[in-house]
Amino acid sequence: MIFEKLLKIVEAEPVFETGLLLAGDENPFDVRKQLSRWVNSGRIYQLRRGLYALAPPYQKTTPHPFLIANRMVRGSYISCQSALAFYGLIPERVPLTISVSTGRPGMWSTPLGDFKFHHIAPKLFTGYQLVNLTRDQQAFVASPEKALLDLVHLTTGGDDLAYLNEMRLQNLEQINLNYLNMLGQRFEKPKLYRAATTIAELVAEEIETFEII
């Protein structure tokens, strides 16, 4: 396969997998060998085994980190600090993209960013939605309520008021308290129920402060 043919196949794709190139009479061994050469020459980026993105100046679509994360681990969604920053619920920029899945935890460093994956039990794998990132890119992202509870669940002492205050939560009017409490009770974990109750109190305080101002 020549590079011009690769561009014709994947130029509009934010990321692409090896399987996309194996249609027709292409030899799988030759395709993988050529991909390795293009990675070494800097024409394409390897994000994980079998997943790639075009490098500048060939890249026409810049892949969003959330889309990359979804494609790196199928059956995962963006959560914790990454989702909270996306919704504007915390003021800090998050230097890596954090996801959860029911698979093994892992960490990947790539030319397009760092990606961390936490493991959660299957019964906790809910509360996410397909979100538009750009005109042509989408990804599965936890709801604001589930992102908070995922972070609490994965953090020692995450339900402590001191920890929640350290996060400097903001724009809490986005939180659906009924949904938050439903999730806190549904998972039958005292830690999450306590956190949901504390977060509800923080939301009430912010709303009261806003009304006074």
N, C-alpha and C positions, 0 to 999 in steps of 0.2 A: 504494500500500500504506500502510495506517495503522499506527502504532506498536504498537497492541494486537494486530494480526495478526502482526507480527514476533515479539512476545513469546510468542504462542501457539505459533509454529513453533519457536523456538530457545531458549526459557527454560531447558530442561534441558541445553542443549549448552554445554560449556566455551568452545568457539570455533565459529564457523560461517563457511561460505564463501558467496559470492554465489549460486552454483549451487543451493544449497538453497532459495532464495527464488524461483527462476524457473519452478517448476512451474505448470501450468495456464495461465491466460490473462494472466499478469503480463507487462507490457511491460518488457523488460530495461533499456531506457534510463530508464524511470521509476523502476525499482527502484534502479539505481545512483545516480540523482540524489537519491532519498530517503535512501539510505545516507549519501551525502555530507553531507546536511543534518543527519542524526542524529549523525554524527561531529562536525560543527561545533558542535552544541548540547550535546555531552558525554554524550549518551545511550548511545552505543556507542564502542568503541575500534577504530581501524583498526591492525592489526598488520603487514600488508603488503598489497599490491594484492590485493583479493578475499578477504581473511581478516580476520574481525572477532570481537570479544567484547563482550558486554553490559557496560555500566558500572554501578557501584552508583548507585541502590539496586535496579536492575532485575536485577542479576546474582545468580542463585541458586546457581551453581556457580563457585567460584573456579578458574580454569584453572591447572594446575601448569605452571611454566616449561618443564619437559621436554616435556610434551605440546605446548605452543605451538611449541617449537623443531622437533619432528617434523613439525608441520603447516605451519610456515613454509617448510621445504625438504623436500619429499617425497624419500624415499630418503636420509635422514640418520639418524645416531644420536648420542646424547649420549656425550661422551668426555672425555679429558684431565682437567684439574682438577675439572670439574663432576662427572664420574662418580666420581673418587677421593674427593671430599668426600661424595658421596652414600653411598658405602660406608664412610665413616669412616676412610679410609686416610691422609688428611691432616687436620691440625687446623684449618686456616684455612677461613673462609667464602669462597666464590667469588662475586664481585660480578656476574658475568655468566654466561650459560649458553653452554657451548662444545660444539659439535657438529662432526662430520666428515661429508663426503660426497664423492662422485666428481665433483660439479659445481664451479662456480666458487666461490671464497671470497667471503665477504661479511660485513657487520656491519649489524645493525639495532638502532636504539633505539626502543622503544615505551613506551606508558604502563604496560605490564606487565613491563618489564624490558629488558635489553640482551642481544642474541643474536649470537654469533660463529660463523661456519662456516669450517672449514679444508677445503682440498682434499687428498684422498689418492688414490693410484692405485687403479684397480679391484681389482688383486690383493691390496691391503691391506684391502679393504672386507669385513671378516668379524669374528667374535669379539664379536658383540653379541646381546642377547636382549631379549624383551619383558618389561618389569618392571611390577609393580603399584605405582602411586604413591599412589593413594587407592582407596577402594572402587569408584569408577566411572571412574578414569582410569589409562591405561597409556601407556608410551612405550618406544621402543627405546633401550637403554643398553648401552654397552660393558661386557664383563666386567671385573672388576678387573685381570686380566692384560693385556687388550687396551688398556684405558685407560692403563695405564702405558707400554706400548710405543708407543701413538699419541703420547703426550706426548714420549717420547724421540725418536721419528721427526721430530716437528715442531719440536723445540728444538735449536738449535745447542749442541753439547756436552752433549746430554741423556743420553749414556751415561757421562759422567764421574762418578766416585764422589763428587766434591765436590758436583756438582749434585744427585745423588740424596740425599745427606745433608742438603742445604739444604731439601729438601722435607719433612723430618721425618716420614718414612713411619711409620705406626703400624698396629696391628691386622693385622699381616702374616700372621697365621695363616689369613686368608681366601685367600691366594694359593695357587693350585694349581701347584706347581712343575713338574709334568709338562706341564701345559697351557702354562705360560709358556715352557718350553724348546721345546716343539713349535712354538709360534708364532714364537719367535726363529729357529728353523732354517727354518721353512716359507717365510718371506718372502725368504730368501737375501740378507739385508742384514747385513753384518758389524756395523754399529752396533747393530742390534736384538739380535743374538746376544750381543754383549758386554754389553749392558744386561741381558739375561735372566740371564746368568751372575752379574753384579754384584748384581742384585736377589735372586737365590737365596741369595747369601752373606749379604745383609742379613737375609733371612728366617731363615736358620740362626742368625745372631747373636742375633736377638730371641728365638727359641725357646730358645736356650741360656741367655740371661739370665733369661728367665722361669722356667726349670727351676731355676736356681740360687737365685732368690728364693723 
